[in-house]
Structures are given as structure tokens and as C-alpha cells.
Amino acid sequence: MTAMKRYFITLMLILAAALPMSGSVVERTFITTDKDVYVAGDNVWISAFCVDAGSGLLSGASSVAYIELHNGTETVQDCKIALRKGRGAGSFTLNATLPTGNYRIVAYTALNKAEAGYDYEGVASKTISVFNTLSKERVKGGVKVISPEEYASLGNGTPESSSGGIDIAVGESESGSGFIPVRITNNGRSAASVSVSVYHEDGIRHPDNPAPADFAAALKQVHRSGTEPGAMPEYEGEVIRGRIVGAGEDLLDSLKGRYAFISAPGNGFDIYASRIADDGTVLFRTGNIYGTRDLICEIEGLDSSNVCHLELDDPFTRSDVPAAAQLAVSESVAPALKERSIAMQIERRFASDSLFWNYKVRSNTFLGADRIRYALDDFTRFPLMKEVFTEIVHEIKVSGNSRRGRTLSVGLMDAFGRVLPPSRESLILLDGVPVFENDKIYNYDPLLVKYIDIYPYVHVVGTRFYDGVVNFVTYKGNMPSMTFGGNVRIVNFKGVSFPRAYTCHTLLPGSGYPDYRQTVYWYPLAGIEPGGSFEDSVKIPDYPGTFTIVVEGFDEAGGPVRAKSSFVIK
């Protein structure tokens, strides 16, 4: 790709990101989960539907849904879900120390955070019951013990209803296969986007929750005045905010117009820059950072002796959310809770992460594929980096000396393959993390480096232009032996959750896995065309019982979709 074309694409992205958000978009996010009753330590699997309240259709304005778990007084857990065209999936693991009680899951987007009077307890929330089978602690005032007779007379959660013309058919298991075929047919007139869950029905009462039809009806009552002025949609990914702390007035004044950077060690894709505002604040427009990562926060132009640093803001609102209804319990559910506790502990011990598979995620293509790669093991290994530059990697030029500091730069390649001298500085990376004190790379141990990747084109980070990029990729991928100064902070950053389906297809008969799963199947992002079907097989666990299949979502016309069925394993 030519330098001119890269300039053009970058400028278009910058202009698109800078466009103000129209106040006409009002979003609400409906969530479904794999089940409604958990024990502390379980995974909570979530499917998200972000809808434009005005049209009733899936919204493309936001790329992140924020999820909070509330106990009535505070947020006890949280996660982020990446959205694409209004749909996303993720999960979090319930803390093993959570007290027994009902909890409310709330969902919102960046536009909701800027919306006056957003209803955190409405249909964009859901109640789940959590039992801590290893502790007697309970949510304060949140648990009521009743007799087995009273418990048996209670209703069981979401009213039985169906919508959207969905049929569920359960086939016969082939002898010895350990799987049951399931077919979900869409008899409606529009394509449907749904989540599919199969879980064990063990007699524990489900909390009351809105169905997709309730959510669709509530959208008609949503106030459509829009967001407050200055609302910033997250079109491409999470917008991370922060500020410079520890800087005196003179130093802060000198930082105006400079750049702050955040980056995550690894693939070299997660690098973002922000120009420092007059008040010391920064704003990074990301393409979504997946998983929990170490994030390197650095201010360009400061030496290692400086102690001022970049601090990131909390992206969650942590608003006051009313407590969920009391959890009714009875001694009659003790055997079922014991089975759930055993199942949870087995999954924790036997590494249940092998039972799901990851959806493909949208990656940030900052560096691109056009590179010159030097695999250093293909050459004579030298003990000094300057020898590597002299004998192997001729595209990297070194200027300066040890007294005034060295600078590394790379020549640019034009459309005809000619190498041109750079007019600006180059960006030097170690495992994808900027190293602005180039002397640290010049003096770095080359025996720790596996590849040197050179990108001889103009690259843009935020609005910062660089003539070429060099990425030194180590064997470990985590910048071994690299030291940072006081102006650098390494923070544990919780990015968006990886979208996963919990299908358990790897659990083949005779695998030796003690299979007591309570959620036996979860497929959060299923699309079914009108007249089409979704077909898959459900792995049968190692115990008999009744299993419930729930399909929930919306069609492309905004109509609610819900169907429920069950089957029995003897």
C-alpha cells in the first residue's frame, strides 16, 4: 500500500471518528444468559442485543456493552462485551466468595452513560439467583427461608410464552454416541438472531425476568430525547479515558500537545495514542482490546527519571441500582444444590476452558501484513544489537551516540520499491510496545529476540504520524529484561470478553471427564434465515434428568423471538 493511500485511509478514519453523534439514537440492551440460577464459582454466559429504541432494530452505533452485577448496594463484578451490528457475547466467572442471594445484571452502552435518567433496573437488566454452597453468608436482607410446601407453590420465573415462529425439534440419540441432535427452525418471515441454551432443570425456582416480547413492548415507551450534549459513541471499540497525574503546573503545561500512549504486549496490534489536552486529560479510541491484559501506559518525550504518569479512568458507571427481589429458599433444594456444587468444582478442577470455542474476533490491523521479517535464527547470532544492525538488518539506521542518546530509524519504501530517507521519526516497538528511549533497544540483548519486523511505510497512531515502524519480537512475547522509568505504569486492564460458545463437543464418550455439567450447551450468536434451521448436537452429561432448551432473541424486523422445549434423559 502506498504512503499516499495510507494517508487517505487514516484521514478518513480520523474524520469519521470526529463526527458528532446525533441525539436521535437511543439504545437499550437486552441480555440473555445460559440459565437463571447459579452457584458461586459458575461461569455466567451472556448474549447481548443492543437495539435502537426508535426503530426497534439492532443498533450499529455502539461497539461495547458494559455489564455490571449488583447486590443492591454496590457493583460486585463487571465485564465488557464487544458488539458488532448490535450483537455480542461474553462471560464472567462468579466470585467464589459471593454471598447467597438474588443479583441484578445491568447492561448499558456509552450512549446510555450520557443519557439523563437511564433506567438501570428496567428491561435492560436481569435477575439471577446465586447460591454459595461453600459458605453460610447471605446478601443482607435478601434471603427468605420458607417451607417446602410454600416453595413448591411458587411460580417459576419467566412466564411460559413463545413468539417469532420458532420450532424446536429434539431427535433420538444414536446408541453410544453421547449426543442428542437438536434442530431449531425459523418459520417466521424475517431472519432471526438468537441465543440457544440447554440446561438441567433440577427444581430450583428461577427468578422473574422479562422476555424479548416484554423488552420490545418497553421500547415503545422509551423517552426519545436522545443523549446529552457531548455524548461520544463507541463506533469502532471502547473509548478509554485517562489523565496525567503527578505533574506540577509547569510540567503539565509543557506536556500540552504531546502524546500519551497505551499498548499491550503481544501481537503489536494494540497500540493507541492520544494528544494530551490542556487540562491533562487523554482519550484513546481503540478497536477493542480483548481479554485481561497488561497495559503499558507511557508519556512520550519524558525521560525515565520523571515520576508523572498516565492514569486510566473507570469506564463503568457503578450507579445505584435497587436490590433484586428476595431469594426464597427451602431445605427441599439442598440435594440439587449439592449436585450443582460438585459440578462447579469439577469444571474448575478439570479446566472447563477446553469445552468451549472462540468466535473469530475483529482485529486491529495497525501494522498490516506488508513487512520485512528477519528471523534471527536464520543468521549468525551476535551478542550485541549494534552488530545485528551492521551485519544483518540494513534497513535500520542508527544516529547519535551514548552521550546524547541514539535514535533508530527506518527508510521508507515508495510504490516503486525505492527506499527513501525518513522525514519524521520512526516508531520502535518491543513486542508491540513503544520504546521511546531507543538506547534501550540499542543495548538490548539480541539473543532474546526471535524476529525483527520492519514496516517501511507511513503509519499513524491516533493522529501521530511515523515514518516506518520496527517491531522487535522476543521469544516470550512479554518484553523480557526490559526496564521502565517512573513515567511508565503497567496496569492490569480488563478488556472486552472473548465471545465464546460452550458446546462441549470435545467431550467424547470414554474421555474420562466426570461430566456433571448443569449448563450442557450454550450458543450465543445463532443466525437463522426465514424457512431455515439451526442444527447441532448436545452432549449428554453423566446423569439422568429433564433438560430445558431456550431460544431467545429478535428478528431483523425487530420482532421478539422466544421458544422453549425440553427433553428427558433416563
TAZI-V254530 format. One record per residue. N is the residue number from 0. PHI is phi in degrees with one decimal (NA if undefined). NEAR is the number of other C-alpha atoms within 12 Angstrom. Layout:
BEGIN
n->{N/N}
phi->{PHI/PHI}
near->{NEAR/NEAR}
END
This chain:
BEGIN
n->{0/1/2/3/4/5/6/7/8/9/10/11/12/13/14/15/16/17/18/19/20/21/22/23/24/25/26/27/28/29/30/31/32/33/34/35/36/37/38/39/40/41/42/43/44/45/46/47/48/49/50/51/52/53/54/55/56/57/58/59/60/61/62/63/64/65/66/67/68/69/70/71/72/73/74/75/76/77/78/79/80/81/82/83/84/85/86/87/88/89/90/91/92/93/94/95/96/97/98/99/100/101/102/103/104/105/106/107/108/109/110/111/112/113/114/115/116/117/118/119/120/121/122/123/124/125/126/127/128/129/130/131/132/133/134/135/136/137/138/139/140/141/142/143/144/145/146/147/148/149/150/151/152/153/154/155/156/157/158/159/160/161/162/163/164/165/166/167/168/169/170/171/172/173/174/175/176/177/178/179/180/181/182/183/184/185/186/187/188/189/190/191/192/193/194/195/196/197/198/199/200/201/202/203/204/205/206/207/208/209/210/211/212/213/214/215/216/217/218/219/220/221/222/223/224/225/226/227/228/229/230/231/232/233/234/235/236/237/238/239/240/241/242/243/244/245/246/247/248/249/250/251/252/253/254/255/256/257/258/259/260/261/262/263/264/265/266/267/268/269/270/271/272/273/274/275/276/277/278/279/280/281/282/283/284/285/286/287/288/289/290/291/292/293/294/295/296/297/298/299/300/301/302/303/304/305/306/307/308/309/310/311/312/313/314/315/316/317/318/319/320/321/322/323/324/325/326/327/328/329/330/331/332/333/334/335/336/337/338/339/340/341/342/343/344/345/346/347/348/349/350/351/352/353/354/355/356/357/358/359/360/361/362/363/364/365/366/367/368/369/370/371/372/373/374/375/376/377/378/379/380/381/382/383/384/385/386/387/388/389/390/391/392/393/394/395/396/397/398/399/400/401/402/403/404/405/406/407/408/409/410/411/412/413/414/415/416/417/418/419/420/421/422/423/424/425/426/427/428/429/430/431/432/433/434/435/436/437/438/439/440/441/442/443/444/445/446/447/448/449/450/451/452/453/454/455/456/457/458/459/460/461/462/463/464/465/466/467/468/469/470/471/472/473/474/475/476/477/478/479/480/481/482/483/484/485/486/487/488/489/490/491/492/493/494/495/496/497/498/499/500/501/502/503/504/505/506/507/508/509/510/511/512/513/514/515/516/517/518/519/520/521/522/523/524/525/526/527/528/529/530/531/532/533/534/535/536/537/538/539/540/541/542/543/544/545/546/547/548/549/550/551/552/553/554/555/556/557/558/559/560/561/562/563/564/565/566/567/568/569}
phi->{NA/-71.8/-62.4/-62.7/-65.8/-63.5/-56.9/-61.9/-62.1/-63.6/-64.0/-64.8/-65.5/-64.2/-65.8/-65.0/-68.5/-84.3/-65.4/-69.5/-85.7/-65.5/-73.2/-80.1/-87.7/-123.8/-105.8/-136.4/-119.1/-95.3/-124.5/-117.8/-128.7/-64.5/-162.1/-112.6/-125.2/-135.8/-111.6/-56.2/108.3/-71.3/-83.9/-106.0/-95.5/-126.4/-120.1/-116.5/-126.5/-94.5/-119.7/-77.8/-64.6/-70.6/-96.3/79.9/-98.7/-58.5/-95.4/-106.3/-77.7/-116.1/-109.8/-141.5/-110.3/-99.2/-118.6/-126.4/-108.2/-112.6/-105.4/104.5/-124.7/-160.4/-79.8/-101.9/-152.7/-154.4/-160.1/-122.3/-123.8/-72.7/-112.3/-139.0/54.3/86.9/-121.6/-165.6/-148.5/-169.5/-163.8/-147.9/-102.4/-64.5/-58.1/-67.3/-97.9/-62.1/-69.1/-65.3/161.3/-90.1/-127.3/-108.7/-96.5/-114.4/-131.4/-158.3/-117.3/-61.6/-67.0/-66.6/-63.0/-98.3/-98.2/-67.4/73.9/-61.0/-88.9/-80.8/-114.8/-80.1/-73.1/-88.2/-137.4/-148.0/-100.4/-124.7/-99.0/-123.6/-112.4/-95.5/-82.9/-113.5/-148.4/-92.6/-69.7/-128.8/-61.1/-59.2/68.9/-107.6/-130.0/-126.1/-92.4/-127.4/-76.2/-57.5/-66.7/-62.9/-63.2/-66.6/-85.9/-72.5/-70.7/-131.7/76.3/-56.3/-56.3/-65.6/-155.9/-139.7/-159.7/88.3/68.8/-97.9/-113.9/-116.5/-121.9/-111.7/-89.2/-92.8/-75.0/-69.2/-56.4/80.9/-77.6/79.8/-126.8/-117.6/-76.4/-130.5/-124.0/-116.7/-107.5/-98.6/-93.7/-80.1/-92.8/-124.9/-63.2/-117.3/-115.3/-138.6/-107.1/-125.9/-128.8/-131.6/-140.8/-77.9/-96.9/-114.2/93.5/-80.0/-65.5/-86.3/-70.8/-75.1/-145.3/-70.9/-91.3/-54.4/-65.8/-64.7/-63.4/-62.8/-67.6/-67.4/-59.2/-68.4/-99.4/-68.9/-68.1/-105.9/-76.7/88.4/-90.5/-71.2/-56.2/90.9/-61.7/-117.0/-70.4/-103.6/-62.9/-100.7/167.5/-63.3/-95.3/-96.8/-108.1/-163.4/-155.5/-85.1/-122.1/83.8/-103.1/-69.6/-61.2/-67.5/-66.2/-60.9/-64.5/-73.3/-85.4/-58.5/89.0/-76.9/-117.3/-110.0/-127.0/-126.3/-155.5/-119.6/-59.8/141.2/-82.7/82.4/-95.6/-91.7/-128.7/-139.7/-127.6/-142.5/-72.2/-74.9/-74.4/-60.3/-90.1/85.7/-89.5/-134.8/-145.5/-109.7/-92.5/-101.2/-101.5/80.9/-102.4/-93.3/79.7/-88.4/-130.6/-77.8/-110.4/-91.9/-110.1/-142.0/-110.2/-69.4/93.3/-103.7/-82.8/-64.6/-79.8/-79.8/-103.6/-73.0/-150.2/-94.3/-119.8/-92.4/-80.3/-75.2/-81.7/-90.2/-77.8/50.5/-72.7/-69.4/-124.1/-57.8/-64.6/-71.5/-60.4/-58.9/-90.0/-88.8/-130.5/-146.9/-64.6/-67.1/-93.1/-57.0/-61.1/-65.6/-66.6/-63.0/-64.6/-64.0/-62.8/-62.7/-61.5/-61.9/-66.7/-64.8/-63.0/-64.8/-76.4/-100.2/53.9/-67.1/-63.9/-79.7/-94.8/-118.1/-133.3/-89.1/-70.6/-69.5/-103.5/-75.0/-101.0/-83.6/-99.5/-55.8/-81.3/77.7/-100.1/-80.7/-145.3/-109.9/-109.6/-110.6/-87.7/-65.0/-69.8/-81.8/-123.9/-62.2/-84.2/-105.0/-80.5/-122.9/-66.4/-63.5/-71.4/-62.8/-66.4/-76.3/-97.0/-120.6/-98.6/-84.5/-74.0/-93.4/-107.1/-115.3/-127.8/85.7/-144.9/-65.7/-75.4/-103.8/90.5/-93.3/-126.4/-101.6/-144.3/-128.7/-70.0/-90.3/-109.4/-89.8/-65.0/-99.2/81.8/-82.8/-91.4/-112.9/-68.5/-72.2/-99.3/-121.5/-73.4/-95.2/-97.2/-106.3/-120.0/-123.3/52.6/83.9/-111.3/-60.4/-123.2/-78.3/-86.8/-60.1/-57.5/-65.9/-77.0/-59.5/-98.3/-76.1/-74.0/-68.2/-71.5/-87.2/-99.3/-93.1/-129.8/-121.1/-103.5/-115.5/-115.4/-85.4/-136.9/-70.4/-125.1/-124.7/-114.4/65.1/-117.3/-98.0/-95.0/-131.0/-89.6/89.2/-133.6/-124.4/-116.7/-90.3/-103.3/-85.8/-65.1/-86.3/74.9/-130.2/55.4/-60.7/69.1/-85.6/-112.7/-120.1/-87.7/-69.5/-86.7/-112.5/-123.0/-108.8/-116.6/-84.7/-105.4/-96.6/-86.1/-71.1/-70.2/-67.9/-73.8/-136.1/-110.2/-102.0/-96.4/60.9/-68.4/-76.6/-83.4/-85.2/-56.0/82.1/-73.9/87.4/-79.2/-73.7/-92.3/-122.4/-56.9/-92.7/-88.9/-102.7/-161.6/-149.1/-129.6/-83.0/-129.1/-102.0/-111.5/-129.3/-70.8/-60.9/81.8/-97.1/-145.5/-112.1/-125.5/-160.0/-115.4/-107.4/-73.1/-79.9/-76.1/-89.4/-155.2/-81.8/152.5/-99.1/-124.3/-102.3/-109.8/-124.5/-116.8/-140.0/163.9/-143.4/-92.4/-70.2/-93.6/89.6/-76.4/-71.9/-130.2/-156.4/-150.4/-142.3/-150.2/-154.2/-146.0/-119.3/-109.5/-98.5}
near->{23/20/26/16/16/24/23/17/19/23/21/15/21/19/14/17/25/19/16/20/25/19/25/22/37/43/45/50/52/52/50/48/43/40/45/41/42/47/40/38/31/37/35/42/45/49/46/52/56/49/49/36/33/25/24/34/32/38/36/30/38/44/42/50/53/48/46/40/44/37/38/30/20/21/25/29/28/34/38/42/45/47/42/31/25/37/40/49/47/47/40/34/29/34/23/26/23/33/31/38/38/42/46/42/48/48/47/45/50/40/43/40/34/25/31/18/18/34/25/36/31/30/34/41/40/43/42/42/44/51/43/31/32/24/18/16/20/29/31/21/21/27/27/21/21/19/16/19/14/17/23/19/14/21/17/21/25/26/19/18/23/25/27/34/33/40/30/32/25/27/19/20/20/14/10/13/19/26/29/29/23/31/25/38/32/35/24/26/21/24/30/42/42/45/46/48/44/44/39/37/31/29/29/36/34/29/31/28/35/30/36/42/31/28/37/36/18/25/31/20/18/28/23/24/20/28/28/25/18/18/28/34/39/37/33/29/36/35/36/38/31/31/33/40/29/19/25/16/16/11/21/26/17/20/32/25/23/27/35/45/48/46/42/39/37/30/31/37/30/38/43/43/38/38/31/33/23/19/19/35/28/37/32/37/36/38/34/42/42/35/25/20/24/24/34/39/42/46/46/32/25/28/23/23/13/23/22/31/39/41/33/31/20/17/29/31/28/26/27/20/29/26/31/35/27/29/37/35/34/25/20/22/25/19/16/28/32/24/25/36/29/25/34/35/27/21/28/22/15/20/14/30/22/20/27/28/22/22/20/16/23/22/20/23/19/29/34/23/17/20/22/28/23/27/24/28/20/13/17/16/22/22/18/21/30/28/23/33/28/16/17/26/29/21/33/43/28/28/20/15/15/15/9/11/19/21/27/40/39/37/34/35/28/23/16/11/14/13/20/22/22/26/16/23/30/38/44/38/42/46/36/35/41/44/43/34/31/34/27/31/41/35/26/28/26/35/28/30/34/26/31/38/36/38/39/39/44/41/40/33/38/32/29/29/25/32/35/41/44/44/42/48/34/33/21/19/25/28/35/22/19/26/21/28/24/22/30/36/31/26/23/18/30/29/34/36/36/33/35/35/35/41/34/35/27/23/32/22/20/13/13/11/23/24/33/31/42/46/45/41/42/46/42/40/39/35/30/35/23/23/19/22/26/31/23/27/31/40/37/41/34/26/22/18/22/22/33/32/35/41/51/51/52/48/37/30/23/33/34/40/42/41/36/32/29/23/28/24/23/12}
END
